[in-house]
Amino acid sequence: MNDPAKTFRKLGWVFLAIALNIVGIGIGALWMKVGPAALPLLLDPSNAFIWLTTALTFAPALGSFYAARLFRRRA
């Protein structure tokens, strides 16, 4: 694996760890505030805002892993 691929892969793991912490803390805060009734709120498919923000939270990690894959294929 060449140097940019390693860098982007490590960066992807950092972004993934940050995203998991953000989502985990957000779910925990909602659970502490609302209680067990928060589960239907999170899983409601009509609540596009939650799904969109969750996808945007994980987008940098996925982009970094994909860039690392492209660098590996190019080398």
mmCIF file of the N, C-alpha and C atoms, coordinates in Angstrom:
data_MODEL
# 
_entry.id   MODEL 
# 
loop_
_atom_site.group_PDB 
_atom_site.id 
_atom_site.type_symbol 
_atom_site.label_atom_id 
_atom_site.label_alt_id 
_atom_site.label_comp_id 
_atom_site.label_asym_id 
_atom_site.label_entity_id 
_atom_site.label_seq_id 
_atom_site.pdbx_PDB_ins_code 
_atom_site.Cartn_x 
_atom_site.Cartn_y 
_atom_site.Cartn_z 
_atom_site.occupancy 
_atom_site.B_iso_or_equiv 
_atom_site.pdbx_formal_charge 
_atom_site.auth_seq_id 
_atom_site.auth_comp_id 
_atom_site.auth_asym_id 
_atom_site.auth_atom_id 
_atom_site.pdbx_PDB_model_num 
ATOM 1   N N  . MET A 1 1  ? 0.858   -1.173 0.000  1.00 0.00 ? 1  MET A N  1 
ATOM 2   C CA . MET A 1 1  ? 0.000   0.000  0.000  1.00 0.00 ? 1  MET A CA 1 
ATOM 3   C C  . MET A 1 1  ? 0.899   1.230  0.000  1.00 0.00 ? 1  MET A C  1 
ATOM 4   N N  . ASN A 1 2  ? 0.608   2.149  -0.891 1.00 0.00 ? 2  ASN A N  1 
ATOM 5   C CA . ASN A 1 2  ? 1.444   3.337  -0.987 1.00 0.00 ? 2  ASN A CA 1 
ATOM 6   C C  . ASN A 1 2  ? 1.085   4.353  0.096  1.00 0.00 ? 2  ASN A C  1 
ATOM 7   N N  . ASP A 1 3  ? 1.893   5.396  0.171  1.00 0.00 ? 3  ASP A N  1 
ATOM 8   C CA . ASP A 1 3  ? 1.773   6.356  1.270  1.00 0.00 ? 3  ASP A CA 1 
ATOM 9   C C  . ASP A 1 3  ? 0.438   7.105  1.312  1.00 0.00 ? 3  ASP A C  1 
ATOM 10  N N  . PRO A 1 4  ? -0.096  7.639  0.196  1.00 0.00 ? 4  PRO A N  1 
ATOM 11  C CA . PRO A 1 4  ? -1.397  8.320  0.292  1.00 0.00 ? 4  PRO A CA 1 
ATOM 12  C C  . PRO A 1 4  ? -2.526  7.363  0.699  1.00 0.00 ? 4  PRO A C  1 
ATOM 13  N N  . ALA A 1 5  ? -2.448  6.130  0.265  1.00 0.00 ? 5  ALA A N  1 
ATOM 14  C CA . ALA A 1 5  ? -3.478  5.160  0.635  1.00 0.00 ? 5  ALA A CA 1 
ATOM 15  C C  . ALA A 1 5  ? -3.462  4.907  2.140  1.00 0.00 ? 5  ALA A C  1 
ATOM 16  N N  . LYS A 1 6  ? -2.272  4.777  2.708  1.00 0.00 ? 6  LYS A N  1 
ATOM 17  C CA . LYS A 1 6  ? -2.163  4.577  4.163  1.00 0.00 ? 6  LYS A CA 1 
ATOM 18  C C  . LYS A 1 6  ? -2.703  5.791  4.913  1.00 0.00 ? 6  LYS A C  1 
ATOM 19  N N  . THR A 1 7  ? -2.364  6.972  4.415  1.00 0.00 ? 7  THR A N  1 
ATOM 20  C CA . THR A 1 7  ? -2.804  8.207  5.069  1.00 0.00 ? 7  THR A CA 1 
ATOM 21  C C  . THR A 1 7  ? -4.328  8.317  5.041  1.00 0.00 ? 7  THR A C  1 
ATOM 22  N N  . PHE A 1 8  ? -4.922  8.073  3.873  1.00 0.00 ? 8  PHE A N  1 
ATOM 23  C CA . PHE A 1 8  ? -6.371  8.175  3.777  1.00 0.00 ? 8  PHE A CA 1 
ATOM 24  C C  . PHE A 1 8  ? -7.067  7.079  4.582  1.00 0.00 ? 8  PHE A C  1 
ATOM 25  N N  . ARG A 1 9  ? -6.466  5.911  4.659  1.00 0.00 ? 9  ARG A N  1 
ATOM 26  C CA . ARG A 1 9  ? -7.062  4.837  5.458  1.00 0.00 ? 9  ARG A CA 1 
ATOM 27  C C  . ARG A 1 9  ? -7.044  5.204  6.948  1.00 0.00 ? 9  ARG A C  1 
ATOM 28  N N  . LYS A 1 10 ? -5.916  5.716  7.424  1.00 0.00 ? 10 LYS A N  1 
ATOM 29  C CA . LYS A 1 10 ? -5.842  6.150  8.826  1.00 0.00 ? 10 LYS A CA 1 
ATOM 30  C C  . LYS A 1 10 ? -6.813  7.296  9.096  1.00 0.00 ? 10 LYS A C  1 
ATOM 31  N N  . LEU A 1 11 ? -6.879  8.233  8.167  1.00 0.00 ? 11 LEU A N  1 
ATOM 32  C CA . LEU A 1 11 ? -7.816  9.347  8.308  1.00 0.00 ? 11 LEU A CA 1 
ATOM 33  C C  . LEU A 1 11 ? -9.259  8.844  8.335  1.00 0.00 ? 11 LEU A C  1 
ATOM 34  N N  . GLY A 1 12 ? -9.546  7.817  7.536  1.00 0.00 ? 12 GLY A N  1 
ATOM 35  C CA . GLY A 1 12 ? -10.877 7.225  7.541  1.00 0.00 ? 12 GLY A CA 1 
ATOM 36  C C  . GLY A 1 12 ? -11.234 6.629  8.893  1.00 0.00 ? 12 GLY A C  1 
ATOM 37  N N  . TRP A 1 13 ? -10.258 5.955  9.522  1.00 0.00 ? 13 TRP A N  1 
ATOM 38  C CA . TRP A 1 13 ? -10.521 5.392  10.852 1.00 0.00 ? 13 TRP A CA 1 
ATOM 39  C C  . TRP A 1 13 ? -10.742 6.488  11.889 1.00 0.00 ? 13 TRP A C  1 
ATOM 40  N N  . VAL A 1 14 ? -10.007 7.589  11.763 1.00 0.00 ? 14 VAL A N  1 
ATOM 41  C CA . VAL A 1 14 ? -10.206 8.707  12.692 1.00 0.00 ? 14 VAL A CA 1 
ATOM 42  C C  . VAL A 1 14 ? -11.598 9.300  12.509 1.00 0.00 ? 14 VAL A C  1 
ATOM 43  N N  . PHE A 1 15 ? -11.990 9.543  11.248 1.00 0.00 ? 15 PHE A N  1 
ATOM 44  C CA . PHE A 1 15 ? -13.326 10.076 10.983 1.00 0.00 ? 15 PHE A CA 1 
ATOM 45  C C  . PHE A 1 15 ? -14.412 9.113  11.454 1.00 0.00 ? 15 PHE A C  1 
ATOM 46  N N  . LEU A 1 16 ? -14.197 7.816  11.280 1.00 0.00 ? 16 LEU A N  1 
ATOM 47  C CA . LEU A 1 16 ? -15.184 6.834  11.717 1.00 0.00 ? 16 LEU A CA 1 
ATOM 48  C C  . LEU A 1 16 ? -15.329 6.845  13.237 1.00 0.00 ? 16 LEU A C  1 
ATOM 49  N N  . ALA A 1 17 ? -14.224 6.930  13.945 1.00 0.00 ? 17 ALA A N  1 
ATOM 50  C CA . ALA A 1 17 ? -14.284 6.993  15.409 1.00 0.00 ? 17 ALA A CA 1 
ATOM 51  C C  . ALA A 1 17 ? -15.015 8.246  15.877 1.00 0.00 ? 17 ALA A C  1 
ATOM 52  N N  . ILE A 1 18 ? -14.730 9.374  15.248 1.00 0.00 ? 18 ILE A N  1 
ATOM 53  C CA . ILE A 1 18 ? -15.403 10.629 15.612 1.00 0.00 ? 18 ILE A CA 1 
ATOM 54  C C  . ILE A 1 18 ? -16.901 10.528 15.327 1.00 0.00 ? 18 ILE A C  1 
ATOM 55  N N  . ALA A 1 19 ? -17.254 9.978  14.163 1.00 0.00 ? 19 ALA A N  1 
ATOM 56  C CA . ALA A 1 19 ? -18.665 9.857  13.796 1.00 0.00 ? 19 ALA A CA 1 
ATOM 57  C C  . ALA A 1 19 ? -19.407 8.921  14.745 1.00 0.00 ? 19 ALA A C  1 
ATOM 58  N N  . LEU A 1 20 ? -18.785 7.807  15.115 1.00 0.00 ? 20 LEU A N  1 
ATOM 59  C CA . LEU A 1 20 ? -19.432 6.889  16.057 1.00 0.00 ? 20 LEU A CA 1 
ATOM 60  C C  . LEU A 1 20 ? -19.651 7.547  17.413 1.00 0.00 ? 20 LEU A C  1 
ATOM 61  N N  . ASN A 1 21 ? -18.685 8.343  17.853 1.00 0.00 ? 21 ASN A N  1 
ATOM 62  C CA . ASN A 1 21 ? -18.851 9.056  19.115 1.00 0.00 ? 21 ASN A CA 1 
ATOM 63  C C  . ASN A 1 21 ? -19.971 10.085 19.032 1.00 0.00 ? 21 ASN A C  1 
ATOM 64  N N  . ILE A 1 22 ? -20.033 10.826 17.924 1.00 0.00 ? 22 ILE A N  1 
ATOM 65  C CA . ILE A 1 22 ? -21.083 11.831 17.774 1.00 0.00 ? 22 ILE A CA 1 
ATOM 66  C C  . ILE A 1 22 ? -22.459 11.173 17.778 1.00 0.00 ? 22 ILE A C  1 
ATOM 67  N N  . VAL A 1 23 ? -22.619 10.128 17.006 1.00 0.00 ? 23 VAL A N  1 
ATOM 68  C CA . VAL A 1 23 ? -23.916 9.452  16.924 1.00 0.00 ? 23 VAL A CA 1 
ATOM 69  C C  . VAL A 1 23 ? -24.254 8.783  18.252 1.00 0.00 ? 23 VAL A C  1 
ATOM 70  N N  . GLY A 1 24 ? -23.268 8.147  18.871 1.00 0.00 ? 24 GLY A N  1 
ATOM 71  C CA . GLY A 1 24 ? -23.518 7.494  20.164 1.00 0.00 ? 24 GLY A CA 1 
ATOM 72  C C  . GLY A 1 24 ? -23.901 8.476  21.251 1.00 0.00 ? 24 GLY A C  1 
ATOM 73  N N  . ILE A 1 25 ? -23.222 9.593  21.315 1.00 0.00 ? 25 ILE A N  1 
ATOM 74  C CA . ILE A 1 25 ? -23.556 10.613 22.311 1.00 0.00 ? 25 ILE A CA 1 
ATOM 75  C C  . ILE A 1 25 ? -24.930 11.205 22.026 1.00 0.00 ? 25 ILE A C  1 
ATOM 76  N N  . GLY A 1 26 ? -25.237 11.418 20.748 1.00 0.00 ? 26 GLY A N  1 
ATOM 77  C CA . GLY A 1 26 ? -26.552 11.950 20.396 1.00 0.00 ? 26 GLY A CA 1 
ATOM 78  C C  . GLY A 1 26 ? -27.681 11.004 20.782 1.00 0.00 ? 26 GLY A C  1 
ATOM 79  N N  . ILE A 1 27 ? -27.505 9.724  20.519 1.00 0.00 ? 27 ILE A N  1 
ATOM 80  C CA . ILE A 1 27 ? -28.521 8.741  20.894 1.00 0.00 ? 27 ILE A CA 1 
ATOM 81  C C  . ILE A 1 27 ? -28.634 8.649  22.409 1.00 0.00 ? 27 ILE A C  1 
ATOM 82  N N  . GLY A 1 28 ? -27.498 8.689  23.090 1.00 0.00 ? 28 GLY A N  1 
ATOM 83  C CA . GLY A 1 28 ? -27.522 8.645  24.553 1.00 0.00 ? 28 GLY A CA 1 
ATOM 84  C C  . GLY A 1 28 ? -28.209 9.863  25.157 1.00 0.00 ? 28 GLY A C  1 
ATOM 85  N N  . ALA A 1 29 ? -27.952 11.032 24.597 1.00 0.00 ? 29 ALA A N  1 
ATOM 86  C CA . ALA A 1 29 ? -28.601 12.243 25.102 1.00 0.00 ? 29 ALA A CA 1 
ATOM 87  C C  . ALA A 1 29 ? -30.102 12.201 24.864 1.00 0.00 ? 29 ALA A C  1 
ATOM 88  N N  . LEU A 1 30 ? -30.500 11.722 23.688 1.00 0.00 ? 30 LEU A N  1 
ATOM 89  C CA . LEU A 1 30 ? -31.931 11.604 23.417 1.00 0.00 ? 30 LEU A CA 1 
ATOM 90  C C  . LEU A 1 30 ? -32.583 10.584 24.345 1.00 0.00 ? 30 LEU A C  1 
ATOM 91  N N  . TRP A 1 31 ? -31.889 9.490  24.604 1.00 0.00 ? 31 TRP A N  1 
ATOM 92  C CA . TRP A 1 31 ? -32.413 8.459  25.506 1.00 0.00 ? 31 TRP A CA 1 
ATOM 93  C C  . TRP A 1 31 ? -32.550 9.016  26.928 1.00 0.00 ? 31 TRP A C  1 
ATOM 94  N N  . MET A 1 32 ? -31.561 9.803  27.377 1.00 0.00 ? 32 MET A N  1 
ATOM 95  C CA . MET A 1 32 ? -31.629 10.366 28.723 1.00 0.00 ? 32 MET A CA 1 
ATOM 96  C C  . MET A 1 32 ? -32.748 11.402 28.840 1.00 0.00 ? 32 MET A C  1 
ATOM 97  N N  . LYS A 1 33 ? -33.023 12.117 27.773 1.00 0.00 ? 33 LYS A N  1 
ATOM 98  C CA . LYS A 1 33 ? -34.034 13.166 27.825 1.00 0.00 ? 33 LYS A CA 1 
ATOM 99  C C  . LYS A 1 33 ? -35.450 12.598 27.674 1.00 0.00 ? 33 LYS A C  1 
ATOM 100 N N  . VAL A 1 34 ? -35.642 11.689 26.706 1.00 0.00 ? 34 VAL A N  1 
ATOM 101 C CA . VAL A 1 34 ? -36.983 11.205 26.387 1.00 0.00 ? 34 VAL A CA 1 
ATOM 102 C C  . VAL A 1 34 ? -37.256 9.850  27.017 1.00 0.00 ? 34 VAL A C  1 
ATOM 103 N N  . GLY A 1 35 ? -36.227 9.031  27.142 1.00 0.00 ? 35 GLY A N  1 
ATOM 104 C CA . GLY A 1 35 ? -36.408 7.690  27.688 1.00 0.00 ? 35 GLY A CA 1 
ATOM 105 C C  . GLY A 1 35 ? -36.634 6.673  26.581 1.00 0.00 ? 35 GLY A C  1 
ATOM 106 N N  . PRO A 1 36 ? -37.261 5.544  26.911 1.00 0.00 ? 36 PRO A N  1 
ATOM 107 C CA . PRO A 1 36 ? -37.463 4.496  25.912 1.00 0.00 ? 36 PRO A CA 1 
ATOM 108 C C  . PRO A 1 36 ? -38.330 4.921  24.729 1.00 0.00 ? 36 PRO A C  1 
ATOM 109 N N  . ALA A 1 37 ? -39.066 5.997  24.863 1.00 0.00 ? 37 ALA A N  1 
ATOM 110 C CA . ALA A 1 37 ? -39.884 6.485  23.748 1.00 0.00 ? 37 ALA A CA 1 
ATOM 111 C C  . ALA A 1 37 ? -39.015 7.076  22.631 1.00 0.00 ? 37 ALA A C  1 
ATOM 112 N N  . ALA A 1 38 ? -37.714 7.207  22.871 1.00 0.00 ? 38 ALA A N  1 
ATOM 113 C CA . ALA A 1 38 ? -36.816 7.750  21.848 1.00 0.00 ? 38 ALA A CA 1 
ATOM 114 C C  . ALA A 1 38 ? -36.571 6.764  20.716 1.00 0.00 ? 38 ALA A C  1 
ATOM 115 N N  . LEU A 1 39 ? -36.700 5.479  20.996 1.00 0.00 ? 39 LEU A N  1 
ATOM 116 C CA . LEU A 1 39 ? -36.432 4.478  19.970 1.00 0.00 ? 39 LEU A CA 1 
ATOM 117 C C  . LEU A 1 39 ? -37.346 4.613  18.754 1.00 0.00 ? 39 LEU A C  1 
ATOM 118 N N  . PRO A 1 40 ? -38.663 4.748  18.926 1.00 0.00 ? 40 PRO A N  1 
ATOM 119 C CA . PRO A 1 40 ? -39.489 4.960  17.737 1.00 0.00 ? 40 PRO A CA 1 
ATOM 120 C C  . PRO A 1 40 ? -39.172 6.267  17.005 1.00 0.00 ? 40 PRO A C  1 
ATOM 121 N N  . LEU A 1 41 ? -38.738 7.284  17.738 1.00 0.00 ? 41 LEU A N  1 
ATOM 122 C CA . LEU A 1 41 ? -38.354 8.544  17.089 1.00 0.00 ? 41 LEU A CA 1 
ATOM 123 C C  . LEU A 1 41 ? -37.130 8.358  16.191 1.00 0.00 ? 41 LEU A C  1 
ATOM 124 N N  . LEU A 1 42 ? -36.172 7.570  16.654 1.00 0.00 ? 42 LEU A N  1 
ATOM 125 C CA . LEU A 1 42 ? -34.958 7.355  15.871 1.00 0.00 ? 42 LEU A CA 1 
ATOM 126 C C  . LEU A 1 42 ? -35.196 6.467  14.658 1.00 0.00 ? 42 LEU A C  1 
ATOM 127 N N  . LEU A 1 43 ? -36.060 5.489  14.786 1.00 0.00 ? 43 LEU A N  1 
ATOM 128 C CA . LEU A 1 43 ? -36.273 4.521  13.719 1.00 0.00 ? 43 LEU A CA 1 
ATOM 129 C C  . LEU A 1 43 ? -37.399 4.901  12.772 1.00 0.00 ? 43 LEU A C  1 
ATOM 130 N N  . ASP A 1 44 ? -38.032 6.029  12.992 1.00 0.00 ? 44 ASP A N  1 
ATOM 131 C CA . ASP A 1 44 ? -39.128 6.458  12.136 1.00 0.00 ? 44 ASP A CA 1 
ATOM 132 C C  . ASP A 1 44 ? -38.598 6.792  10.745 1.00 0.00 ? 44 ASP A C  1 
ATOM 133 N N  . PRO A 1 45 ? -39.015 6.058  9.721  1.00 0.00 ? 45 PRO A N  1 
ATOM 134 C CA . PRO A 1 45 ? -38.467 6.314  8.380  1.00 0.00 ? 45 PRO A CA 1 
ATOM 135 C C  . PRO A 1 45 ? -38.903 7.647  7.783  1.00 0.00 ? 45 PRO A C  1 
ATOM 136 N N  . SER A 1 46 ? -39.944 8.248  8.310  1.00 0.00 ? 46 SER A N  1 
ATOM 137 C CA . SER A 1 46 ? -40.391 9.530  7.762  1.00 0.00 ? 46 SER A CA 1 
ATOM 138 C C  . SER A 1 46 ? -39.588 10.706 8.323  1.00 0.00 ? 46 SER A C  1 
ATOM 139 N N  . ASN A 1 47 ? -38.757 10.467 9.314  1.00 0.00 ? 47 ASN A N  1 
ATOM 140 C CA . ASN A 1 47 ? -37.949 11.532 9.884  1.00 0.00 ? 47 ASN A CA 1 
ATOM 141 C C  . ASN A 1 47 ? -36.647 11.641 9.088  1.00 0.00 ? 47 ASN A C  1 
ATOM 142 N N  . ALA A 1 48 ? -36.720 12.326 7.970  1.00 0.00 ? 48 ALA A N  1 
ATOM 143 C CA . ALA A 1 48 ? -35.587 12.410 7.045  1.00 0.00 ? 48 ALA A CA 1 
ATOM 144 C C  . ALA A 1 48 ? -34.420 13.194 7.636  1.00 0.00 ? 48 ALA A C  1 
ATOM 145 N N  . PHE A 1 49 ? -34.692 14.116 8.545  1.00 0.00 ? 49 PHE A N  1 
ATOM 146 C CA . PHE A 1 49 ? -33.623 14.928 9.116  1.00 0.00 ? 49 PHE A CA 1 
ATOM 147 C C  . PHE A 1 49 ? -32.618 14.067 9.880  1.00 0.00 ? 49 PHE A C  1 
ATOM 148 N N  . ILE A 1 50 ? -33.103 13.125 10.676 1.00 0.00 ? 50 ILE A N  1 
ATOM 149 C CA . ILE A 1 50 ? -32.204 12.248 11.436 1.00 0.00 ? 50 ILE A CA 1 
ATOM 150 C C  . ILE A 1 50 ? -31.385 11.380 10.494 1.00 0.00 ? 50 ILE A C  1 
ATOM 151 N N  . TRP A 1 51 ? -32.040 10.819 9.476  1.00 0.00 ? 51 TRP A N  1 
ATOM 152 C CA . TRP A 1 51 ? -31.330 9.937  8.544  1.00 0.00 ? 51 TRP A CA 1 
ATOM 153 C C  . TRP A 1 51 ? -30.303 10.721 7.732  1.00 0.00 ? 51 TRP A C  1 
ATOM 154 N N  . LEU A 1 52 ? -30.637 11.934 7.335  1.00 0.00 ? 52 LEU A N  1 
ATOM 155 C CA . LEU A 1 52 ? -29.716 12.748 6.553  1.00 0.00 ? 52 LEU A CA 1 
ATOM 156 C C  . LEU A 1 52 ? -28.501 13.172 7.374  1.00 0.00 ? 52 LEU A C  1 
ATOM 157 N N  . THR A 1 53 ? -28.722 13.618 8.583  1.00 0.00 ? 53 THR A N  1 
ATOM 158 C CA . THR A 1 53 ? -27.593 14.041 9.412  1.00 0.00 ? 53 THR A CA 1 
ATOM 159 C C  . THR A 1 53 ? -26.709 12.859 9.792  1.00 0.00 ? 53 THR A C  1 
ATOM 160 N N  . THR A 1 54 ? -27.301 11.694 10.000 1.00 0.00 ? 54 THR A N  1 
ATOM 161 C CA . THR A 1 54 ? -26.492 10.510 10.290 1.00 0.00 ? 54 THR A CA 1 
ATOM 162 C C  . THR A 1 54 ? -25.638 10.141 9.080  1.00 0.00 ? 54 THR A C  1 
ATOM 163 N N  . ALA A 1 55 ? -26.221 10.195 7.893  1.00 0.00 ? 55 ALA A N  1 
ATOM 164 C CA . ALA A 1 55 ? -25.453 9.898  6.678  1.00 0.00 ? 55 ALA A CA 1 
ATOM 165 C C  . ALA A 1 55 ? -24.338 10.919 6.469  1.00 0.00 ? 55 ALA A C  1 
ATOM 166 N N  . LEU A 1 56 ? -24.626 12.189 6.721  1.00 0.00 ? 56 LEU A N  1 
ATOM 167 C CA . LEU A 1 56 ? -23.599 13.217 6.569  1.00 0.00 ? 56 LEU A CA 1 
ATOM 168 C C  . LEU A 1 56 ? -22.502 13.097 7.618  1.00 0.00 ? 56 LEU A C  1 
ATOM 169 N N  . THR A 1 57 ? -22.826 12.544 8.776  1.00 0.00 ? 57 THR A N  1 
ATOM 170 C CA . THR A 1 57 ? -21.824 12.351 9.814  1.00 0.00 ? 57 THR A CA 1 
ATOM 171 C C  . THR A 1 57 ? -20.810 11.286 9.400  1.00 0.00 ? 57 THR A C  1 
ATOM 172 N N  . PHE A 1 58 ? -21.279 10.236 8.721  1.00 0.00 ? 58 PHE A N  1 
ATOM 173 C CA . PHE A 1 58 ? -20.393 9.154  8.320  1.00 0.00 ? 58 PHE A CA 1 
ATOM 174 C C  . PHE A 1 58 ? -19.765 9.367  6.938  1.00 0.00 ? 58 PHE A C  1 
ATOM 175 N N  . ALA A 1 59 ? -20.170 10.406 6.214  1.00 0.00 ? 59 ALA A N  1 
ATOM 176 C CA . ALA A 1 59 ? -19.672 10.635 4.854  1.00 0.00 ? 59 ALA A CA 1 
ATOM 177 C C  . ALA A 1 59 ? -18.153 10.856 4.776  1.00 0.00 ? 59 ALA A C  1 
ATOM 178 N N  . PRO A 1 60 ? -17.531 11.630 5.663  1.00 0.00 ? 60 PRO A N  1 
ATOM 179 C CA . PRO A 1 60 ? -16.070 11.789 5.543  1.00 0.00 ? 60 PRO A CA 1 
ATOM 180 C C  . PRO A 1 60 ? -15.314 10.475 5.725  1.00 0.00 ? 60 PRO A C  1 
ATOM 181 N N  . ALA A 1 61 ? -15.774 9.621  6.608  1.00 0.00 ? 61 ALA A N  1 
ATOM 182 C CA . ALA A 1 61 ? -15.104 8.331  6.811  1.00 0.00 ? 61 ALA A CA 1 
ATOM 183 C C  . ALA A 1 61 ? -15.233 7.469  5.559  1.00 0.00 ? 61 ALA A C  1 
ATOM 184 N N  . LEU A 1 62 ? -16.428 7.404  5.006  1.00 0.00 ? 62 LEU A N  1 
ATOM 185 C CA . LEU A 1 62 ? -16.618 6.607  3.801  1.00 0.00 ? 62 LEU A CA 1 
ATOM 186 C C  . LEU A 1 62 ? -15.816 7.175  2.637  1.00 0.00 ? 62 LEU A C  1 
ATOM 187 N N  . GLY A 1 63 ? -15.768 8.484  2.523  1.00 0.00 ? 63 GLY A N  1 
ATOM 188 C CA . GLY A 1 63 ? -14.980 9.114  1.465  1.00 0.00 ? 63 GLY A CA 1 
ATOM 189 C C  . GLY A 1 63 ? -13.492 8.834  1.604  1.00 0.00 ? 63 GLY A C  1 
ATOM 190 N N  . SER A 1 64 ? -12.985 8.839  2.821  1.00 0.00 ? 64 SER A N  1 
ATOM 191 C CA . SER A 1 64 ? -11.566 8.554  3.035  1.00 0.00 ? 64 SER A CA 1 
ATOM 192 C C  . SER A 1 64 ? -11.245 7.098  2.718  1.00 0.00 ? 64 SER A C  1 
ATOM 193 N N  . PHE A 1 65 ? -12.111 6.180  3.133  1.00 0.00 ? 65 PHE A N  1 
ATOM 194 C CA . PHE A 1 65 ? -11.875 4.771  2.807  1.00 0.00 ? 65 PHE A CA 1 
ATOM 195 C C  . PHE A 1 65 ? -11.937 4.540  1.298  1.00 0.00 ? 65 PHE A C  1 
ATOM 196 N N  . TYR A 1 66 ? -12.859 5.215  0.630  1.00 0.00 ? 66 TYR A N  1 
ATOM 197 C CA . TYR A 1 66 ? -12.969 5.065  -0.815 1.00 0.00 ? 66 TYR A CA 1 
ATOM 198 C C  . TYR A 1 66 ? -11.747 5.660  -1.522 1.00 0.00 ? 66 TYR A C  1 
ATOM 199 N N  . ALA A 1 67 ? -11.271 6.809  -1.045 1.00 0.00 ? 67 ALA A N  1 
ATOM 200 C CA . ALA A 1 67 ? -10.067 7.406  -1.635 1.00 0.00 ? 67 ALA A CA 1 
ATOM 201 C C  . ALA A 1 67 ? -8.864  6.489  -1.440 1.00 0.00 ? 67 ALA A C  1 
ATOM 202 N N  . ALA A 1 68 ? -8.744  5.864  -0.272 1.00 0.00 ? 68 ALA A N  1 
ATOM 203 C CA . ALA A 1 68 ? -7.647  4.921  -0.036 1.00 0.00 ? 68 ALA A CA 1 
ATOM 204 C C  . ALA A 1 68 ? -7.740  3.735  -0.992 1.00 0.00 ? 68 ALA A C  1 
ATOM 205 N N  . ARG A 1 69 ? -8.951  3.280  -1.239 1.00 0.00 ? 69 ARG A N  1 
ATOM 206 C CA . ARG A 1 69 ? -9.138  2.167  -2.184 1.00 0.00 ? 69 ARG A CA 1 
ATOM 207 C C  . ARG A 1 69 ? -8.729  2.581  -3.591 1.00 0.00 ? 69 ARG A C  1 
ATOM 208 N N  . LEU A 1 70 ? -9.088  3.784  -3.988 1.00 0.00 ? 70 LEU A N  1 
ATOM 209 C CA . LEU A 1 70 ? -8.702  4.260  -5.314 1.00 0.00 ? 70 LEU A CA 1 
ATOM 210 C C  . LEU A 1 70 ? -7.190  4.423  -5.448 1.00 0.00 ? 70 LEU A C  1 
ATOM 211 N N  . PHE A 1 71 ? -6.546  4.914  -4.396 1.00 0.00 ? 71 PHE A N  1 
ATOM 212 C CA . PHE A 1 71 ? -5.085  5.042  -4.424 1.00 0.00 ? 71 PHE A CA 1 
ATOM 213 C C  . PHE A 1 71 ? -4.418  3.662  -4.508 1.00 0.00 ? 71 PHE A C  1 
ATOM 214 N N  . ARG A 1 72 ? -4.962  2.681  -3.789 1.00 0.00 ? 72 ARG A N  1 
ATOM 215 C CA . ARG A 1 72 ? -4.412  1.321  -3.864 1.00 0.00 ? 72 ARG A CA 1 
ATOM 216 C C  . ARG A 1 72 ? -4.564  0.741  -5.256 1.00 0.00 ? 72 ARG A C  1 
ATOM 217 N N  . ARG A 1 73 ? -5.723  0.960  -5.887 1.00 0.00 ? 73 ARG A N  1 
ATOM 218 C CA . ARG A 1 73 ? -5.955  0.418  -7.227 1.00 0.00 ? 73 ARG A CA 1 
ATOM 219 C C  . ARG A 1 73 ? -5.053  1.075  -8.257 1.00 0.00 ? 73 ARG A C  1 
ATOM 220 N N  . ARG A 1 74 ? -4.756  2.367  -8.056 1.00 0.00 ? 74 ARG A N  1 
ATOM 221 C CA . ARG A 1 74 ? -3.936  3.091  -9.009 1.00 0.00 ? 74 ARG A CA 1 
ATOM 222 C C  . ARG A 1 74 ? -2.477  2.642  -8.938 1.00 0.00 ? 74 ARG A C  1 
ATOM 223 N N  . ALA A 1 75 ? -2.027  2.264  -7.768 1.00 0.00 ? 75 ALA A N  1 
ATOM 224 C CA . ALA A 1 75 ? -0.616  1.888  -7.591 1.00 0.00 ? 75 ALA A CA 1 
ATOM 225 C C  . ALA A 1 75 ? -0.312  0.501  -8.086 1.00 0.00 ? 75 ALA A C  1 
# 
